[in-house]
Amino acid sequence: MVPCKSGSNQVLEAQVMLANGTTVTANACQNSDLYFAIRGGGGGTYGVVTSAVVKAYPSKPVVAQSLAIMPLGNNTDALLEAVTDIHTEYPSISDAGFSGYGTWSINGPMVLFGNETVGYVHAVAAMGKSQKYAEVAFEPLLKKLQKYNGTSLFVSVQWFQFPSYPAYYNAMSGAHQSTGSANSALTSRMFDKDSLTKNRTLLRRMIGVIAGAPEEYTINSVELVGGGKVLTDGEDRFSGVNPAWRSTYMVNVVARGWADESTAQAVKDDITYKKGGAMRALTPKLGSYMNEVGSFYILEF
């Protein structure tokens, strides 16, 4: 199995069909420019990869945590404070070896857990760690959340242990979720340790902006997929990923949809310039996926 957070660097060789119909081998010794390109997670314009040789690692047991938070009553301010606290702890959680995904909204277009469309949920996991180790790693965050629990928020924490990554993946990764969606606009941004920990006031302000208004039905998706080897694998001269990844701990994707086509442009502008702009202001030296950044990609290409 391949450890999380270092995917493209694990490719050792690929068979690639070019636009002229020929198939070539791309590795560090042959067609190294193509090898560099396809290890960058970029667009599919270099060719069609028909097979690949990928590094393999011994399977390890997995410890996972499921966190769910919902406001008691209409206290979305407390929810956003808790979401801010969680963001400040993402780097330490990542440094402890955890990765995973989360979702939050103050009034989402989809159910987060139970019948709730308001709240925060995540599922994160680490390989080769014990539950005791995990509980210690999450203690600072859970202490921050304790002050809300039972007063302004309901906080649920669950721990799980799995014998292997496939067992974890099948149980908790969302492998059985439906794909595709209605009309929507989204933008994303990478966040480094400084942007998450250096100034809580600025972070809270950004979170307030990307949360949107209840009637906007905004959804934020958190991808805790940086840190760890992502920060060090930049020494690989055949890695073509965006250099901003080498300081990234998490990626946030903010999205809205529309039912009436007459509102589509207003929603796109809100996502691109207001919500996306708030994330850019907090992370001026970082970046995004080209197909998740809207018209700003022209400025940063």
N, C-alpha and C positions, 0 to 999 in steps of 0.2 A: 504494500500500500504506500501511497505518497503522503507525507505529512502535509497538513494544512499550511497555507500561507507561503508556499514556495513553489507553486505549480509549474510555471513556465521554465524555471531553472532545472527542472527534473528531466526535460527532454534531451536525450543524448543524440538522437538521429531521427530523421523523417524522410519518407518517400513523398515527393511532391510532384503533382502533375501541373505543368506550366500551361500558359494560355495557348501555346502552339501544339499542345497535345502530347508533348514528350514528358517522360517521368524521370526525375533526377533524384539523387541522394543528397541530402543536405545535412552536414555535420560540421564539426570544427575543422575538418581537413578538406572537405569538398563542398563547393557552393556555400562557403561560410557566410557570405552576405545574405543569402536566403535563410540560412540557419539563424542568423541574428534576427532577421525580420519576423519569422514565424514564432520566435520565442519572446515576442514583445506583446502578445495579447492584442494586436492591432487589427486592422480591417482584413477582410478575406480577399484582398486583391493581389496577393503575391502568387497564389496558386492554390491547388486543392491538395491537402494532406491526405494521402490514402492509407498511410500506416506510420507508426512511430515507435521508437525504442525509448522506454521511460525507466528511470531508476526505480527500484523496488526496495522496500524496507520491511523488516519483520513486523508482524502484527502485534499490537499492544492493547491492553485493556483501556477502557475509556471511562472517565468520570465526567458527569454532566450536571449542569444546574439549569433549572427552569425558574425564571423569575416573572411574576405577574403582579402588576400594580393597577389599581383602579381607584378613582376618587370616591369618597363617601359624600353623597349629595352632589352639588355642582361645583365643588372646589377644584377647578382646573388650575388655579394658581399654585396650589400645593403640588399638583401633578407635575407642573413644569419645573418647580423647584427640585422635585425628586429626580426628574429627567436630567436636570443640570448636574445634580450630585452624581448620578450614574456616569454621565459623560466625563466628569473629572477623574473618575476611577478607571476608565477604560485602559489607559496606558499601563497601570499597575496590574490590571487583570490580564492584559496581553503579555506583559513581562513575566507573569507567572505561568504562561504557557497555554492560556485559554484563547479560543477563537469561536466565532459563531455569528448569529444574526438576531436582530431585534426589530420590533415595530412599535411605533407609538403614534397617538393621535388624540386631539381634544374633541373630535367628533368625526370619526372615520367613515369611509364608504363601505367598510367591511367589518365583520366581527373579529375582535382581537382574541377574546377567550370567553367561554360561556356564551352569554348573549350580549356582551359588552362591546361597544364600539368606541369607548373612551378609555384610555389607559396606556400602559407600557407592558410589553412582553419581550422576553428574550430566551434563547436557548444557547448556551455556550458549553464547550467541552475541552478537555485536555487529555492527551494520550500518556499513558504510563504514570499517572498520578493517582494517589489514594484520595478517598473522600475526606479524610482528616486534613490532608494537604490543601484540598480545595476549600474547605471551611475556613482554614487560616487565611488563605489568599483573599477570600471574599469578606473577611471580618470587618475591614475598614468601611467598605461600602454598606454592609448590612447595619453597621452602627449608625451611619448617616441616615439610613432609611427608617431606623427604629423610631425616631421621633415623630414620624408621620403615622405609623401603623396604629390603627384603631382610633385615631383622632380625626385626621383629615383624609387618610388613605387606607385602603386595604392592601396589605403586602403579603404575597404568598411566595414562599421559597421551597423548592423541592430538589432533592438530590437523586441522582441515578448512577448506577454502575453497570457497565457492559463489558463482556469478555473480549470484544473486538470492535474495530471501527465499523465494519459492515452492520453489526448488530445495533450500534448507535445510530448509524445513518438511516436504517430502515425504521427505527422507532421514533427518531426526533428531528430528522433533518428537513422535513417537509417534502419528502420524496413523492408523497401521494397528493400534493396540492395540485389544483387545477392550474393550467397555464392560460395566458392570454387575458385581455381585459377590454373594456369599452374604451371610448375615446379618452385619452389622457395626455398630459404633458408632465415631464419630469426633468430634473437636473440633479447632478451629484457633485460632491466635493470631497477631497481627501483632507484629513485632519492629522496634524502631528501632535507631539506631546505638549509643546508650548501652547498651541491653540486650545487644548483641552484643559490645561492645568494652570496656566500662568495668570489669567485674569478671569475669575468667575463672573464678575459683573458683566463683562463683554460677552462671555459665553451665554449667560442667562438672557441677555438682550437678543442675541442671535436666535436662541431657541424660541423665544417669544415670537419672533418674526416668522420663522419657518413653521411654527405651529399653525399659523393662520387664524382666521375667525371661524367660529363653529359652522357658519353657513357655507364655508368654502370646502368642507369635507376633505381637508388635507391629510395626507398620510406620509409619515417619515419612516424610512427603512434604514436601519443601522447595520453596517457590515463590519464586524470586528475581524478583519482579514489581513491587517498589517502587522507591524511589530515582528519580533523574533527574527527568523532567517531573512525576512523581507528587507530588514534594515542592513543586513550584512552581505547579501548575495549580489550587491552592486559591483563587487570586485570581479564578477564573471564578465569578461569582455565580450562574450557572445550573448549577453542578455540585452534584449531590445526594449524592455519595459520603460515606461515613463520614469525618469529619474526621481520625480516627486514621490514615488513609492518608497524610496530608500529612507524616508523619514516619516512615512505614514503609519498611523496606528488604526485608524478607522475611516470608512467611507460612509457618508450620509446621502441618501437619495430622498428627495422631497417631490411629491407628486400630487396632482389634482386632476379631476376629470370634468367632463361637461356633458350635459344631456342635450342642450340646445346649441346648434352650430353657430348661432349668432353670438354666443359668449366665448367661443373657442379662442379667439385672438387675445381677449382680455385675460383669460386663464393662462395662456402661454406667456404673455408679458409678465404676469404676476410671478409665475414660477421662474422665469429667466432673469428678470431684473430685480424684483423685490426680494423674493426668498433666495434665489441663487446669488443675488448681489450681497445679501447679508452673510452668506457663507463665504463668499469670496473676500469680503472685507476682513473677516477674522483669519483667513488663511491666504494672504496675498502672494506667498511664494510657493504655493502648492498647485494642485491641478485636478484633473478629472479625466474620465474616459471621454474621448472625442464625441461619441454618439450620445453622451449624457450631459453635455454642457451647453447645448443651444448655440446661439450665434456668438457666444464668447470665444468659441474655439478659434475663430478667425484672428482674435487678438493674441492668442497664446500658441498658435501653430508653430 
